[in-house]
């Protein structure tokens, strides 16, 4: 195990500062992104869209608008990757927070369909697109801040602070909605109370920007600049010269975000339709997100010891199996145990894949195209899986005549594809385990992959 005493104090202090900056910025970004998904499941279907006698139709429209944000994320990743690989990670991340803050604040101020007619869903979709652009820029840069400041021995652990930020954002979003919903009558919450979580985000954005302005660019990026290795068109370079890394990253992003959206978003509307109340689902997401915050660094630390592939394969197989009894439980189980079920899904299986992800994806690309590579691969995979899953699940539920078995088969299919990607991915920790423990200098950085050796 890597001990704090093994690493010089100045390096430890800088690593902690960078890890905190990645954590707080990602928490804020994902809080903004997740309050939208929660509102999409609970409110938007009858607030921003034409009235319908069929609840499924309104829900499909709401989840379609939700999915638009995921379509914008690859574009955000491409733009951020280009500038992040050319001018640096830090500046791009500050701009992404500003854009997210503006889009989220304006969503909380939007007029409803009853007031603005068709302009209401149009404006909602436009703001969701802006959120998607900001989120597409966020993850790649935040993960690289942590990973590129880390040593070879703790790359997975420090990278996991970006991943913890996602769970913390969901925890904060769910807690805010739960508190607001419990504090107001159902009428007040539906009329105006749902806006409060969106308006609260402005304070969080200010904190995130302040923290990120106080950090430095990663030394490995500055070294690439000094050596003249910066590419003029990094996006084109990564597509042309690193297709394996892109395909592997996309494949690894299929099953985890798909199941995550089932556990944290679709389950809310599913319970509302099947059992008439989603309150326990909100509580379950809250508990599950808290459990994931604790579990994520554990899985990342384990990946620093035994390699990235082992934890990921365990999580992929677990999700492919879990999804079948999960829907059976939603239909017939005692919902008092739903928080435990969601906690197992998020902390045991989801975190096993997601925790090591920041380090593992970064290890597929060299420094000069790394922002572009991880951003495009991550966001395209997330679009295919997480962005479309609530919409696809709602459609499959309808096609299946109210039975969830088609949804379960869909998630299991993604698990098979992710499993292939896991075995195709480079795993430097596993491949170079002996070399990583030979160096007399514990602060020395082993190359992120062979292309940087």
N, C-alpha and C positions, 0 to 999 in steps of 0.2 A: 504494500500500500504506500502511496506517496504521502510522506509526512510533511507538515508545514515547515518543520525545521530543515528539510532537505533543500528548500528553495530560498534564495536570498530575500531579505526582508523587503527591499525596495521592489523586487519583482512581485512578491506576494501582494504588496499594497497596491501596485498598479493593476494586477490581475483582479483583485477584489473590486477595485473602482470600476474597471471595464465591465466585469460581470454584473455589477449592480446597475450600471448604465444600460446594458443590454436587457436586463430583467425589467427595470422600471419602464423603459421605452416600449418594450414589447407588451408589457401588461396594459399600458394605456392604449396602445393600438388595438389590441385584441379586446379590451373592454368595449371600445367603440364598435368594433366589428360584431361582437357577440350580443350587445344589447339590440342590435338590429335583428339578428336571427331570432332572439327571444320574442321581440315584438312582432316579427313576421309570423311566428307560430300562434301568438295569442291575440293580436290586435289588428294587424294591417289588413287582413282579409275582408273585414267589414268596415274599415276606416278609410282606406284609400282606393277602394275598388267599388264598381257598381254593385248595388244590392242584388243578392241571388238567393233563390229559395233552396239551392243545393249547397250545403256547407263545403263539399269537396271542391266545387268549382271556385269558390272564393279562396280556398286554401291553395289550390293549384296556382292561381294568379299570384297570391302572396309569395309562395315559394319560387315562382318564376322570377319575380322581382328580387328575391333573396339571391337566386343563382346568378343574376346579372353581375353582382359584385365579383363573383368568382371568374366570370369571363373577362373582366377588366384586369384581374391580377396578373396573368401572363404578360400583358402589355406593360403594366407597372414594373414587373420584373425585368423586362427587356430594357425599358428606359433607365431604370435604376442600375441595372447591370452595366449598361454602356458607360454611364457617368461614374458609377462606383469603381469600375475597373480603370477609369482614366483619371479622375480627379480625387478619388478617395472615398472611403466608406462613410466617414463622419458627416460630411456635408449633406449627402443624399438622405441620411437618416433623419436629420433635422427637418429637411423639407418634407419628408413623408409624414412626420408628426403634425406639421402645420396643416398640410392638406387634409389629413384625417380629422383634425379638430374642426376645421371649417365645415366639412361635409356632415359631421355628426351633429354639430350645433344647429345647422340649418334644417336637418331632418327633424329635430325637436320643435322647430318653429313652423313646419309645413302646414298649410291649410288642408282640411280633409276633403273627401270626395263630395260631401254634402255642401261644401262652401265653394270649392274651385272646380268641381266637375272632373273632366278627363285630365285637366292640368295636374290634379293631385297625384295620380299614378305616374304621369310623365316626369314630374319633378322628383318624385320618390326614386324612380329608376335612375335619373341623372345623378342624384346624390349618392346612390348606391354604387354607381360607376366610379365616382371619385373615391369613395371608400375602398373600392377594389384596387384602384391604382395605387393608393397609399399603402395598402396592405401588401401588394405585390412588391413594393420597394422595401418594405420593412424587414421581412424575415431573413432574406439573404444577407443584408448588411449587418443586422443585429447579431446573427450567428457568427459571421466572420469577425466581428469585433472581439467576441469572446475567444473563438478558436485560434485566431491569428495572434492573439496576445498570450496564448497558453503555451506551456511546455509540452513535450511529447508525452509525459506521464499523466497529465491531467487535462488533456484536450477534450475528452468526452465530458468530464465533470464540468469544466468551465463553459463548454458549449451548451450544456443542459440548462444554464440559467436563462437562455433565450427560450427554451422549451417550457421552463417553469413559468415564464411570463405569460404564455398562452393559457395555461391552467389557471394562473392567478387572475388573468383578465376575465375568464369565464366565471371564476368564483366571485369576483367583484361585480360582474354584470348580473349574475343570478341573485346575489345577495341584495343588490340595489333594487331589482325588480320585486323580489320577495318582500322587502321592507316597505316599498312604496305601495304594493298591492295590499299588504296587511294593514297599512295605515289609512287607507281610503276605502270608501264604499265601492262596490263593483261599478256603479254608475259613474262616479267621479274618476275612477281609474281608467275606464274606457273612454271618457270624454276628454280628460286632460292629464290625468296622473301619469300615464305612460310616457309623457314627454319629459318628465323630470330626470330620468336616467340619462337622456341625451343631453340635457342642459348641464348636468353635473360634470360632464366630461371636460368642460373647458378648463376647470381647475387642474385636472389630471394632466391635460396636455401641457399646461404651463410648467408643471413640475418636470415632466419628461424632457421638454426642450432645455430647461435649465441644467439638468443633469448631463445631457448629451453634449452640450456646448463645452463641458469641462473635461472631456476626454481627448486622447491623442489618437492619431492614425496608427494602425498596427505596424510594428517594425518591419515585418516581412513585406508589406506593401510598399513602404518607403524604400526598402532595399531594391525591390523590383523597379521602382521609379529611377533610382540612382543608377541602376545597371542598364537602363534603357530598354527594359523588357515590356513596357506598356504597349498594348496593341491599339492601333487606330480604330479598328472595328472589332472589339472583343466579342460581340454577339455572333458575328459571322464566323469568327475564328473558332469559337466553341462549337458551333454547329458543324463546321467543316472538319475540324480536327479532333473533336472529342465526343462523337456520337454515342459511344458506349456509356460514358459518364452520364449523358443526358437521359438515355433510355433507362439506365439503372435507377437514376433518381426519380424519374417519372413512375417507374414500376413500383418502387418502394413507397410511393405516396398514394397508392391506390386504396388498399384495404383500411389502413389506419384512419385517414380522415373520413372515409365513408362510414365506418362504424361509429366514429366520434360524432358525426352529424346525426346518426340514428339515436345514439344515447342522449345527446344534449339538445337536439332540435326537434327531430321528427317524433320522438317519444311523447313530447308535450302535446302535439296535435293528435297523435294516435290515441292517447288516453282521453283527451277531450271528446273525441268521436266515439270511442268504444265504451268508455266508462263515465263520461260526463264531467270529469274534473281533472285539471292538470296541476293542481297545487302541489301534490306530492312529488310530481316530476320535477318541479322547480327545486324543491328541497333536496331531491336525489342528486340533481346536477350540482347543487351547492356542496353536498357531502362528497360526491365523487371528485369534484375539482380540488377540494382540500386534500383528499387522499392522493390525488395525482401529483400535487405539489411536493408532497413528502416522498413519493415513490420515484419520481422522475430522476432526481440526482443519484438515487441508488442504482438504477438501471444504467445510467451513464457511467458511473464509477465502475460498475461491473464490466462494462464494455472496455474500459481502460485496462482492465486486468486480463480478460479472456478473449477480447475481440468484439467487434460490433455485430457480427453475424449471429452468434448464438442467442443473445437476448431478442433480436428481431425475429428470428425464425420461431422462437417460443411464442412471441406475441402474435405473429401472423396466424399460426395454427390455432392458437387459443381463440382469436376473433372468429375464424372460420367455423369453429365449433360452437362458440358461445351464442352466436346470433340466433340459432334455432330455439334453444330453451328460453332465450330472452323474450321473444314475442309470445311464447306460450305463457310465460310468467305475466306479461302485460295483460293478457286476455283473462287469466284465471287466478293469478297469484294474489296473495295478501300484499297490498301496496305499502303496508308499513315496512316491508323488507326491501322496497325499491331502492332506497339509498344505499343499502349494502350491495345490491346487485350492480348498480351503476358504479359504485366505488371499485368493485372487483374488475369491471370492464375497463375503467379508466386507469386505475393504479397498477393492476397486474398485467393486463394485456396491451392496452393502448400505450402506456408509458414505456413498456419494454421496447417498442418500436420507436416511439417518439423521442425518448430520452437521449439515446446515442445519435439521433439523426443529424444534429448540427455538425458534429465532428465527422460523421460518416460521409455525408454529402460533400463536405468541404474536401475530404480526402480523395474525391474522384477527379479533382481538377487542379491545375497549376495556378499559382497566385495571379498571373496576369489576366486570366479569364475566369477566375473563381466566382466573383460576384455574379457575372452573367450566367455561368453554368449552374450554380446552386439555385439562383432565382428562377431561371426559366424552367429547369427540371422540377423544382419544388412546386411552382405555381401551376404549370401545365398539369402535373399529376393531381394537384389539389382541385383544379377545375373539373377534371374528368371524374373525380371521386366525390369529394366533399361538397362541391358546388352544385352538382346535379343530383346528388343522392336524395335529398328531401322531396324534390319534384318527382324523380323516378319512383321513389318509394310510394308516394301518394298515388301515382298512376298505376303501379303494380298492385297496390291494395285494391284499387277500383277494378282492374282487370281480373284479379283473383277472387272477385265476389266477396270482398270483405275478409279474406284470409291472407295472412302475412307470409305464406310459404314462398311465394315468388320473391319477396324482399330478401328473405333469408338466403335463397339460392343465388341471388344477385351479389350479396356480400361475400358468400363463399367463393364465387367465381373470381372476385377481386383478390381474395386471399391466395388463390392458386397463382395468379399473375404476379403478385407481390413476392411469393415464395421463389419463383423463378428469378426475379430481380435480385433477391437477397443472395442467392448462390452465384449470380453473375457479377456482383459488386466486388471491387477491390476491398480488402480488409487489412490495412497496413499494420494494425496492432497484432493481429493473428499471424501475419506473414513475417513480421520483423520483431516478434516478442523478445527474442534474445538480445537483439541489437539495442532495443530501447532500454535495457537494464544494464548494458555494459558501460555506457558513458560515465566517466568520473565527474562530469559536470552536469548536475541534475537540472540546471537552468538551460542547458543546450537544447535547441529545438531540433528534433529529428524532422526530416522533410515530411510535408503533408502527403506526398506521394512520390513515386519514383521519378517523376518528371522534374522534380525540384532538387533531386539529389545532386 
